[in-house]
Amino acid sequence: MRSALRGLTTRGRCFLAAAVAAALSALLLGESDLLRVAVLLAAVPVLSAAAVARTRYQLRCSRVLQPQRVSVGGTARVVLRLVNTSRLPTGTLLLEDRLPYALGSRPRLVLERLAGHKASSVAYTVRADVRGKYEVGPLVVRLTDPFGLCELTRAFPNVDTLRVAPRVVPLSPVRLTGEYTGAGESHARSVAVHGEDDAATREYRYGDDLRRVHWRSTAKAGELMVRREEQPWESRATVLLDTRVRAHRGEGPTASFEWAVSAAASTAVHLRHCGYRMRLVTETGTDLDSGTGESGGSIGLLLDHLAEVKLSQRGDLTQVVHHVRAREDGGLVVAMLGMMRPEEAEAVAALRTSGTTCVGFLLDAAGWLRLPAEQRAAQDKAYQTSALTLLRAGWRVIGVPHGSSFATLWPQAGHGSRGVAVRASLADTVTGTVR
């Protein structure tokens, strides 16, 4: 009630001032009727404050984000639902939802009189131009009585999270090698289907169904043998993202790092839709697996991480081979790489083995800045050295100059030749060093 009285508007305070003046006049003049008027003038704002205070604690609020994850440049719809659990109607409600600066200015919405035990919904739209994880809320509601004598502010503590994932661009289908590296008890082509004598078997394991026991093989081996179950052959792909701060240039949404993050997200979504089991690995030790669920749901963990990934001060590419091979070898590796020193390029090149297909998008990060001629020449030399190191190891290298489109560069990943030209100046060198 005290907070309600402190929330009296100018009109409410005028009523109280008039009540005091009328009461003093009644005492001086000895007019009892005037005293009744003073009591009435004082009672109106006090009763209004009491009504607002009672309604204040009988409002419920809920918020729904549609959707909870959007891409950079996308929009999300925020639906606010208010329920009046009191029997008393409310006055006009002024709603203000708190938003971070990146999502725009705070929306201010007006909700007319809300009857007792009734609910009403309002909605607004936010646009996100910078990836990240943002908190929407809390909601601040200003309550007024029907006469405008009292106004109170209430903040609902609940907040919701909106994740803004990097921009995902559609990619064209590309024939990539590494489709036949995966997991499963047996490859469909390696399981014999010509009869009982040719059935593929393995040792009995605790928990196996006894109906799968293959007695002929058991008699030959002298121990229980069971038939193998054919499992779908699952292709594996790893997306490697270079998050070292010294590997990238530029600031804000146009930085080379943002280009690499968007390219990593686009690659992960595209390959997952193509049936690959996806991993996201960084040189800092991050290792996320998309799992084996549906394409849209299982990729969500990777997109959520990419929405929040930041440049690392202590990243070390020399450890990247250990991170990628920590759980499995073989498959397809698609790397988004920035500027590298010779020893770092050698470490990354070591990922290329007989069972691994490696595709590297090598960002010419120096192109994101205007550098003096001497510095530019030194950066170009280091860039060409890194590209040549990867090409000699059998990588498919695609150069990424400033302003290029990932959707345009992606088809080069499927070229059969490993000597994809990084720059025109590398063409002659690559021809002599790459088979």
GUBAKE-151287 format. One record per residue (C-alpha): residue in three letters; y, x, z. Coordinates in nm, 4 decimals, decimal comma. Each point is the difference from the previous one (the first is absolute). Example, Ala and Ser with C-alpha at 12.3 -4.5 7.8 and 13.67 -1.06 7.14 Angstrom:
! GUBAKE-151287
R   code          y          x          z
R    Ala    -0,4500     1,2300     0,7800
R    Ser     0,3440     0,1370    -0,0660
! end
This chain:
! GUBAKE-151287
R   code          y          x          z
R    Met     0,0000     0,0000     0,0000
R    Arg     0,2365     0,2893     0,0730
R    Ser    -0,0533     0,1423    -0,3490
R    Ala     0,0571    -0,3459    -0,1431
R    Leu     0,3343    -0,0317     0,1823
R    Arg     0,0961     0,3453    -0,1282
R    Gly    -0,0728    -0,1294    -0,3487
R    Leu     0,2656    -0,2716     0,0105
R    Thr     0,2050    -0,0119    -0,3170
R    Thr     0,3767    -0,0246    -0,0153
R    Arg    -0,0322    -0,3751    -0,0148
R    Gly    -0,2211    -0,0061     0,3091
R    Arg     0,2410     0,2217     0,1948
R    Cys     0,2866    -0,2275    -0,0988
R    Phe    -0,1902    -0,2943     0,1452
R    Leu    -0,0402     0,1858     0,3299
R    Ala     0,3680     0,0983     0,0012
R    Ala     0,0981    -0,3624    -0,0611
R    Ala    -0,2316    -0,1081     0,2841
R    Val     0,1658     0,2446     0,2410
R    Ala     0,3477    -0,1143    -0,1059
R    Ala    -0,0962    -0,3669     0,0389
R    Ala    -0,1528     0,0647     0,3435
R    Leu     0,3131     0,1805     0,1242
R    Ser     0,2207    -0,2777    -0,1352
R    Ala    -0,2163    -0,2612     0,1699
R    Leu     0,0338     0,1781     0,3339
R    Leu     0,3771     0,0408    -0,0329
R    Leu     0,0642    -0,3530    -0,1216
R    Gly    -0,2686    -0,1695     0,2060
R    Glu    -0,1558    -0,1657    -0,3061
R    Ser    -0,3739    -0,0588     0,0517
R    Asp    -0,0494    -0,1161    -0,3613
R    Leu     0,1348     0,3292    -0,1274
R    Leu    -0,2544     0,1767     0,2218
R    Arg    -0,2791    -0,1955    -0,1686
R    Val     0,1308     0,1226    -0,3381
R    Ala    -0,0083     0,3584     0,1303
R    Val    -0,3610    -0,0402     0,1100
R    Leu    -0,0913    -0,1384    -0,3428
R    Leu     0,1762     0,2867    -0,1814
R    Ala    -0,1850     0,2555     0,2125
R    Ala    -0,3357    -0,1721    -0,0311
R    Val    -0,0070    -0,0039    -0,3826
R    Pro    -0,0092     0,3816    -0,0551
R    Val    -0,2254     0,0521     0,3024
R    Leu    -0,2531    -0,2538    -0,1275
R    Ser     0,0233     0,1485    -0,3504
R    Ala    -0,0716     0,3455     0,1410
R    Ala    -0,2963    -0,1377     0,1951
R    Ala    -0,1397    -0,1654    -0,3117
R    Val     0,0356     0,3180    -0,2047
R    Ala    -0,1549     0,2096     0,2778
R    Arg    -0,3001    -0,2337     0,0129
R    Thr    -0,0452     0,0027    -0,3748
R    Arg     0,0421     0,3762    -0,0105
R    Tyr    -0,3335     0,0657     0,1661
R    Gln    -0,1938    -0,2625    -0,1962
R    Leu     0,0293     0,1411    -0,3491
R    Arg    -0,2833     0,1803    -0,1729
R    Cys     0,0378     0,2222    -0,3014
R    Ser    -0,2485     0,1465    -0,2481
R    Arg     0,0524     0,2180    -0,3061
R    Val    -0,2148     0,0381    -0,3111
R    Leu     0,0409     0,2751    -0,2612
R    Gln    -0,1133    -0,0887    -0,3509
R    Pro    -0,1415     0,2536    -0,0801
R    Gln    -0,0244     0,2590     0,2767
R    Arg    -0,0168     0,2868    -0,2506
R    Val     0,2238     0,0334    -0,3052
R    Ser     0,0693     0,2761    -0,2481
R    Val     0,3320     0,1782    -0,0354
R    Gly     0,2395    -0,2325    -0,1779
R    Gly    -0,2001    -0,3074     0,0986
R    Thr     0,1083    -0,2934     0,2127
R    Ala    -0,1545    -0,1666     0,3022
R    Arg     0,0614    -0,3500     0,1325
R    Val     0,0595    -0,0391     0,3726
R    Val    -0,0705    -0,3446     0,1415
R    Leu     0,1340    -0,0864     0,3464
R    Arg    -0,1418    -0,3019     0,1803
R    Leu     0,1693    -0,1422     0,3099
R    Val    -0,1633    -0,2581     0,2244
R    Asn     0,1925    -0,2033     0,2569
R    Thr    -0,2503    -0,0707     0,2791
R    Ser     0,2574    -0,1941     0,2017
R    Arg     0,0672    -0,3719    -0,0227
R    Leu     0,3712     0,0693    -0,0294
R    Pro     0,1470     0,0708    -0,3425
R    Thr     0,1803     0,3244    -0,0636
R    Gly     0,3371     0,0495    -0,1530
R    Thr     0,0643     0,2094    -0,3060
R    Leu    -0,1979     0,3242     0,0033
R    Leu     0,1361     0,3201    -0,1510
R    Leu    -0,2855     0,2397    -0,0827
R    Glu     0,0405     0,3730    -0,0548
R    Asp    -0,3027     0,2194    -0,0724
R    Arg     0,0472     0,3702     0,0606
R    Leu    -0,0955     0,2249    -0,2903
R    Pro     0,0076     0,3752    -0,0587
R    Tyr     0,2704     0,1249    -0,2311
R    Ala    -0,2486     0,0722    -0,2805
R    Leu    -0,0847    -0,3715    -0,0289
R    Gly     0,3593    -0,1160    -0,0337
R    Ser     0,2467    -0,1818     0,2219
R    Arg    -0,1064    -0,2318     0,2797
R    Pro    -0,0568    -0,3547    -0,1240
R    Arg     0,1890    -0,2777     0,1777
R    Leu    -0,1510    -0,3464    -0,0316
R    Val     0,1146    -0,3356     0,1348
R    Leu    -0,2503    -0,2555     0,1266
R    Glu     0,1341    -0,3451     0,0656
R    Arg    -0,0866    -0,2114     0,3004
R    Leu    -0,3670     0,0375     0,0974
R    Ala    -0,1443    -0,3127     0,1610
R    Gly    -0,2307     0,0099     0,2995
R    His    -0,3597     0,1084    -0,0682
R    Lys     0,0900     0,0763    -0,3603
R    Ala    -0,0277     0,3147    -0,2087
R    Ser     0,1978     0,1347    -0,2912
R    Ser    -0,0298     0,3029    -0,2281
R    Val     0,2524     0,2131    -0,1829
R    Ala    -0,0615     0,2921    -0,2330
R    Tyr     0,1803     0,2952    -0,1513
R    Thr    -0,0900     0,2859    -0,2333
R    Val     0,0206     0,3767     0,0519
R    Arg    -0,0149     0,2718    -0,2627
R    Ala    -0,1304     0,3489     0,0704
R    Asp     0,1141     0,2933    -0,2131
R    Val    -0,1288     0,2772     0,2287
R    Arg    -0,3631     0,0312     0,1047
R    Gly    -0,0811     0,0011     0,3678
R    Lys    -0,1032    -0,2103     0,2980
R    Tyr     0,2665    -0,2387     0,1231
R    Glu     0,0239    -0,2331     0,2966
R    Val     0,1397    -0,3472    -0,0671
R    Gly     0,1556    -0,1596     0,3073
R    Pro     0,0604    -0,0871     0,2714
R    Leu     0,1531    -0,3381    -0,0792
R    Val     0,3266    -0,0903     0,1730
R    Val     0,0769    -0,3711     0,0390
R    Arg     0,3333    -0,1431     0,1044
R    Leu    -0,0334    -0,3413     0,1665
R    Thr     0,2820    -0,2520     0,0334
R    Asp     0,0199    -0,3439     0,1540
R    Pro     0,0905    -0,3033    -0,2155
R    Phe     0,3625     0,0111     0,1220
R    Gly     0,0474     0,3727    -0,0576
R    Leu     0,0868     0,0654     0,3643
R    Cys    -0,2668     0,2673     0,0670
R    Glu    -0,1564     0,2713    -0,2108
R    Leu    -0,2900     0,2241     0,1038
R    Thr    -0,1764     0,2860    -0,1738
R    Arg    -0,3733     0,0551     0,0240
R    Ala    -0,1997     0,2884    -0,1500
R    Phe    -0,3691    -0,0539    -0,0674
R    Pro    -0,1858     0,3268     0,0678
R    Asn    -0,2638    -0,0258    -0,2722
R    Val     0,0362     0,2221    -0,3068
R    Asp    -0,2071     0,0316    -0,3172
R    Thr    -0,0720     0,3013    -0,2164
R    Leu     0,0738     0,0187    -0,3700
R    Arg    -0,1577     0,2904    -0,1869
R    Val     0,1650     0,1129    -0,3206
R    Ala    -0,2541     0,1904    -0,2066
R    Pro     0,0967     0,2387    -0,2804
R    Arg     0,0446    -0,1424    -0,3448
R    Val    -0,3336    -0,0510    -0,1784
R    Val     0,0198     0,0179    -0,3770
R    Pro    -0,2769    -0,1405    -0,2222
R    Leu    -0,2059     0,2695    -0,1727
R    Ser    -0,1946    -0,0179    -0,3221
R    Pro    -0,3803     0,0421     0,0059
R    Val    -0,0952     0,3660    -0,0427
R    Arg    -0,3450     0,1510    -0,0400
R    Leu    -0,0474     0,2460     0,2856
R    Thr    -0,2970     0,2156     0,0868
R    Gly    -0,1561    -0,0094     0,3433
R    Glu    -0,1274    -0,3579    -0,0347
R    Tyr    -0,3534     0,0966     0,0955
R    Thr     0,0735     0,1757     0,3253
R    Gly    -0,0394    -0,2216     0,2982
R    Ala    -0,2177    -0,1289     0,2827
R    Gly    -0,3166    -0,2044     0,0339
R    Glu    -0,3686     0,0426     0,0627
R    Ser    -0,0736     0,0261    -0,3674
R    His     0,1675    -0,0087    -0,3338
R    Ala    -0,1030    -0,2975    -0,2109
R    Arg    -0,1128     0,2304    -0,2786
R    Ser    -0,2161     0,2119     0,2299
R    Val    -0,2082    -0,2779     0,1557
R    Ala    -0,3273    -0,0556    -0,1800
R    Val    -0,0787    -0,3584    -0,0929
R    His    -0,3278     0,0392    -0,1871
R    Gly    -0,2373    -0,0981     0,2771
R    Glu    -0,1239     0,0585     0,3513
R    Asp    -0,1199     0,3515    -0,0732
R    Asp     0,3456     0,1061    -0,1141
R    Ala     0,2002    -0,1626     0,2805
R    Ala     0,2656     0,2249     0,1523
R    Thr    -0,0653     0,0504     0,3700
R    Arg     0,1374     0,1794     0,3047
R    Glu    -0,1066     0,0635     0,3582
R    Tyr    -0,0114    -0,2913     0,2414
R    Arg     0,3053    -0,0296     0,2256
R    Tyr     0,0243    -0,1889     0,3244
R    Gly     0,1090    -0,3553    -0,0742
R    Asp    -0,1382    -0,0173    -0,3553
R    Asp    -0,1742    -0,3231    -0,0944
R    Leu    -0,3771     0,0544     0,0120
R    Arg    -0,0343    -0,2159    -0,3096
R    Arg     0,1574     0,2891    -0,1938
R    Val    -0,2799     0,2421     0,0930
R    His    -0,1642     0,1469    -0,3121
R    Trp    -0,3625     0,0497     0,1065
R    Arg    -0,1141     0,2096    -0,2967
R    Ser     0,2775     0,2550     0,0604
R    Thr    -0,0673    -0,0174     0,3746
R    Ala    -0,3653     0,0942    -0,0606
R    Lys     0,0999     0,2952    -0,2170
R    Ala     0,2742     0,1297     0,2286
R    Gly    -0,1786    -0,0599     0,3275
R    Glu     0,3038    -0,1757     0,1497
R    Leu     0,1697    -0,3351    -0,0432
R    Met     0,1926    -0,0249    -0,3268
R    Val     0,2236    -0,2917    -0,1004
R    Arg     0,1394    -0,1112    -0,3326
R    Arg     0,3585     0,0958    -0,0683
R    Glu     0,2517    -0,2778    -0,0418
R    Glu     0,2188     0,0271    -0,3042
R    Gln     0,3641     0,0123     0,1020
R    Pro     0,3037    -0,0216    -0,2251
R    Trp     0,1136     0,3425    -0,1141
R    Glu     0,3489     0,0391     0,1350
R    Ser     0,2526     0,2279    -0,1658
R    Arg     0,2269     0,1970     0,2281
R    Ala     0,3599     0,1043    -0,0517
R    Thr     0,2397     0,1922     0,2204
R    Val     0,3768    -0,0179    -0,0299
R    Leu     0,1685     0,3145     0,1324
R    Leu     0,3673    -0,0332     0,0950
R    Asp     0,2131     0,3084     0,0569
R    Thr     0,2349    -0,0817     0,2897
R    Arg     0,1432     0,3470     0,0648
R    Val     0,3764    -0,0099     0,0357
R    Arg     0,0443     0,3244    -0,1951
R    Ala    -0,1981    -0,1423    -0,2928
R    His     0,2508    -0,2730    -0,0850
R    Arg     0,3656    -0,0352    -0,0847
R    Gly     0,2525    -0,2806    -0,0001
R    Glu     0,0908    -0,2648     0,2541
R    Gly    -0,0478    -0,3708     0,0442
R    Pro    -0,1961    -0,2309    -0,2293
R    Thr     0,0530     0,2299    -0,3000
R    Ala    -0,1495     0,3112     0,1620
R    Ser    -0,3035     0,1701    -0,1494
R    Phe    -0,1996    -0,0892     0,3112
R    Glu     0,0582    -0,3712    -0,0575
R    Trp    -0,1242     0,0431    -0,3576
R    Ala    -0,3168     0,1659     0,1313
R    Val    -0,0594    -0,2724     0,2606
R    Ser     0,0379    -0,2747    -0,2613
R    Ala    -0,2352     0,1858    -0,2346
R    Ala    -0,2591     0,0385     0,2779
R    Ala     0,0172    -0,3716     0,0806
R    Ser    -0,0287    -0,0988    -0,3664
R    Thr    -0,2992     0,2290    -0,0489
R    Ala    -0,1785    -0,1286     0,3098
R    Val     0,0449    -0,3656    -0,0957
R    His    -0,1021     0,0596    -0,3607
R    Leu    -0,3144     0,1992     0,0802
R    Arg    -0,1027    -0,2448     0,2741
R    His     0,0209    -0,2823    -0,2518
R    Cys    -0,2188     0,2111    -0,2284
R    Gly    -0,2706     0,0105     0,2673
R    Tyr     0,0660     0,3346     0,1652
R    Arg    -0,0261     0,0533     0,3720
R    Met     0,3393     0,1450     0,0862
R    Arg     0,1124     0,2682     0,2425
R    Leu     0,3514     0,1149     0,0734
R    Val     0,0324     0,3595     0,1194
R    Thr     0,3047     0,2104     0,0855
R    Glu     0,0228     0,3645     0,0923
R    Thr     0,0995    -0,0974     0,3553
R    Gly    -0,3470    -0,1390     0,0704
R    Thr     0,0441    -0,3673    -0,0839
R    Asp    -0,3272    -0,1378    -0,1356
R    Leu    -0,0138    -0,3739    -0,0635
R    Asp    -0,2858    -0,1867    -0,1649
R    Ser     0,0479    -0,3338    -0,1759
R    Gly    -0,3536    -0,1084     0,0922
R    Thr    -0,2229    -0,2177    -0,2095
R    Gly     0,1728    -0,3376     0,0236
R    Glu     0,1827    -0,1942    -0,2649
R    Ser     0,2554     0,1914    -0,2007
R    Gly     0,3002    -0,1870     0,1342
R    Gly    -0,0937     0,0220     0,3667
R    Ser    -0,1636     0,3406     0,0323
R    Ile     0,2949     0,1789    -0,1585
R    Gly     0,2394    -0,1430     0,2568
R    Leu    -0,0568     0,2835     0,2496
R    Leu     0,1002     0,2580    -0,2589
R    Leu     0,3100    -0,1951    -0,1038
R    Asp     0,1050    -0,0468     0,3624
R    His    -0,0240     0,3745     0,0566
R    Leu     0,1915     0,0761    -0,3186
R    Ala     0,2709    -0,2417     0,1141
R    Glu     0,0694     0,2255     0,2988
R    Val    -0,0976     0,3471    -0,1213
R    Lys     0,2714     0,2626     0,0431
R    Leu     0,0586     0,3581    -0,0991
R    Ser    -0,1742     0,2537     0,2190
R    Gln     0,1600     0,3189     0,1281
R    Arg    -0,3325     0,1699     0,0767
R    Gly    -0,2180    -0,1013    -0,2917
R    Asp    -0,2357     0,2676    -0,1312
R    Leu    -0,1733    -0,0356    -0,3359
R    Thr    -0,2442     0,2770     0,0860
R    Gln    -0,1809    -0,2496     0,2235
R    Val    -0,0198    -0,2705    -0,2637
R    Val    -0,3425     0,1066    -0,1255
R    His    -0,1456    -0,0438     0,3472
R    His     0,1572    -0,3454     0,0364
R    Val    -0,1284    -0,1224    -0,3363
R    Arg    -0,3502     0,1386     0,0459
R    Ala    -0,0269    -0,0940     0,3667
R    Arg    -0,2256    -0,2968    -0,0725
R    Glu    -0,1188     0,0290    -0,3595
R    Asp     0,0069     0,2066    -0,3165
R    Gly     0,0245    -0,1097    -0,3572
R    Gly     0,1727    -0,2967    -0,1540
R    Leu     0,3516    -0,0271    -0,1343
R    Val     0,3081     0,1618     0,1536
R    Val     0,3481    -0,1074    -0,1091
R    Ala     0,2729     0,2132     0,1596
R    Met     0,3769    -0,0539     0,0174
R    Leu     0,1274     0,3546     0,0442
R    Gly     0,3444     0,1470     0,0537
R    Met     0,1226     0,3572    -0,0152
R    Met    -0,2634     0,2546     0,1107
R    Arg    -0,0225     0,3660     0,0833
R    Pro    -0,2724     0,2036    -0,1773
R    Glu    -0,2379    -0,0043     0,2988
R    Glu     0,0445    -0,3760     0,0368
R    Ala    -0,0739    -0,0553    -0,3663
R    Glu    -0,3171     0,2110     0,0359
R    Ala    -0,1109    -0,2111     0,2979
R    Val     0,0494    -0,3250    -0,1888
R    Ala    -0,1707     0,1398    -0,3088
R    Ala    -0,3124     0,0660     0,2119
R    Leu    -0,0586    -0,3748     0,0199
R    Arg    -0,1326     0,0105    -0,3551
R    Thr    -0,3795     0,0381     0,0152
R    Ser    -0,2816    -0,0926    -0,2334
R    Gly    -0,0263    -0,3470     0,1503
R    Thr     0,3710    -0,0757     0,0245
R    Thr     0,2506    -0,1181    -0,2566
R    Cys     0,3539     0,0964     0,1001
R    Val     0,3188    -0,1445    -0,1467
R    Gly     0,3309     0,1396     0,1200
R    Phe     0,3437    -0,1509    -0,0511
R    Leu     0,2217     0,3024     0,0528
R    Leu     0,3569    -0,1020     0,0836
R    Asp     0,2776     0,2200    -0,1310
R    Ala     0,1882    -0,0652     0,3241
R    Ala     0,2749     0,2470    -0,0887
R    Gly     0,1040    -0,2416    -0,2746
R    Trp     0,1067    -0,2502     0,2661
R    Leu     0,2942     0,2331     0,0825
R    Arg     0,2647     0,1790    -0,1990
R    Leu    -0,0624     0,3682     0,0593
R    Pro     0,1764     0,3135    -0,1260
R    Ala    -0,1606     0,1623    -0,3014
R    Glu    -0,1562     0,2869     0,1984
R    Gln    -0,1559    -0,2269     0,2617
R    Arg    -0,1207    -0,2359    -0,2696
R    Ala    -0,1711     0,2841    -0,1853
R    Ala    -0,1776     0,1125     0,3180
R    Gln    -0,1163    -0,3556     0,0720
R    Asp    -0,1264    -0,0386    -0,3572
R    Lys    -0,2011     0,3194     0,0281
R    Ala    -0,1628    -0,1120     0,3265
R    Tyr    -0,0700    -0,3412    -0,1539
R    Gln    -0,1724     0,1512    -0,3031
R    Thr    -0,2036     0,2335     0,2187
R    Ser    -0,1281    -0,2908     0,2091
R    Ala    -0,0879    -0,2009    -0,3095
R    Leu    -0,1850     0,2924    -0,1565
R    Thr    -0,1981     0,0612     0,3202
R    Leu    -0,1214    -0,3601     0,0019
R    Leu    -0,0789     0,0015    -0,3702
R    Arg    -0,2092     0,3150     0,0272
R    Ala    -0,2051    -0,1651     0,2762
R    Gly    -0,0787    -0,2945    -0,2270
R    Trp     0,2590    -0,2508     0,1182
R    Arg     0,1616    -0,2506    -0,2286
R    Val     0,3690     0,0607     0,0568
R    Ile     0,2734    -0,2462    -0,0933
R    Gly     0,3568     0,1200     0,0377
R    Val     0,2476    -0,2388     0,1610
R    Pro     0,3626     0,0652    -0,0990
R    His     0,2855    -0,1843     0,1689
R    Gly     0,0427    -0,3547    -0,1265
R    Ser    -0,3535    -0,0397    -0,1361
R    Ser    -0,2027    -0,3189     0,0385
R    Phe    -0,3365     0,0214     0,1697
R    Ala    -0,1410    -0,2807    -0,2161
R    Thr     0,0873     0,2080    -0,3078
R    Leu    -0,1567     0,3180     0,1387
R    Trp    -0,3177    -0,1642     0,1312
R    Pro    -0,1906    -0,0181    -0,3364
R    Gln     0,0056     0,3812    -0,0132
R    Ala    -0,2355     0,0045     0,3000
R    Gly    -0,2810    -0,1205    -0,2237
R    His     0,0313     0,2695    -0,2640
R    Gly    -0,3211     0,1912    -0,0500
R    Ser     0,1807     0,3309    -0,0305
R    Arg     0,0878     0,1693     0,3261
R    Gly     0,2907     0,1742    -0,1657
R    Val     0,2440    -0,2887     0,0108
R    Ala     0,3374     0,1555    -0,0720
R    Val     0,2131     0,0278     0,3086
R    Arg     0,2938     0,1229    -0,2012
R    Ala     0,0499     0,1100    -0,3526
R    Ser     0,0448     0,3555     0,1273
R    Leu    -0,3526    -0,0071     0,1457
R    Ala    -0,1778    -0,1176    -0,3113
R    Asp    -0,0809     0,3426    -0,1432
R    Thr    -0,1124     0,1406     0,3353
R    Val    -0,2223    -0,2972     0,0788
R    Thr    -0,1709     0,0156    -0,3359
R    Gly    -0,1200     0,3523     0,0698
R    Thr    -0,1152    -0,0542     0,3578
R    Val    -0,1545    -0,3454     0,0157
R    Arg    -0,3135    -0,0929    -0,1816
! end
